[in-house]
Amino acid sequence: MVSAASMIGIAVVALQNLILGGTQITVAMIGNTLITLTAGGLAVFLARRPAWTRAQRAFMATVLGGPAVKMATDRSRAVAAAP
């Protein structure tokens, strides 16, 4: 038989879980909303300024091309993953 005190303890833990879950969902929604709004604003900015679009593309080509060239020209042997 479960005592009243342990039932209260279980209810408190369940309530804490619900509050923590709700807090995490709220923070995630706020973060995702900010990311979405920022991306939308940046898309409008780049759509209105073609020179900035070209600059952004050139920058990203450099950022992504550098490691690609390094990997393509790397002569070291691959290391096998441990089982």
C-alpha positions, 0 to 999 in steps of 0.5 A: 500500500502506498502512503499519502506522503509518497503519493505527494512526493510522486505528484511533486516530481511529476509536476517538476517534470511538466514544468521543466518540459514546458520550460524547455519547449518555451525556450526552444520555441523562442529560439526557433522564432528568433532564428526564423525571423532573422533568416527572413530579414536576412533574405529580404536584405539580400534580395534587395541588394544583389552586391551583398548576395554576390559577396555572401556567395563568394565568402561562403565559397571560400569558407566551404572551398578551403576545407574541401581543397585541404581534404582533396589534397591530403596525403595522410592515410585514413585511420580505421575506426575502432570496433 
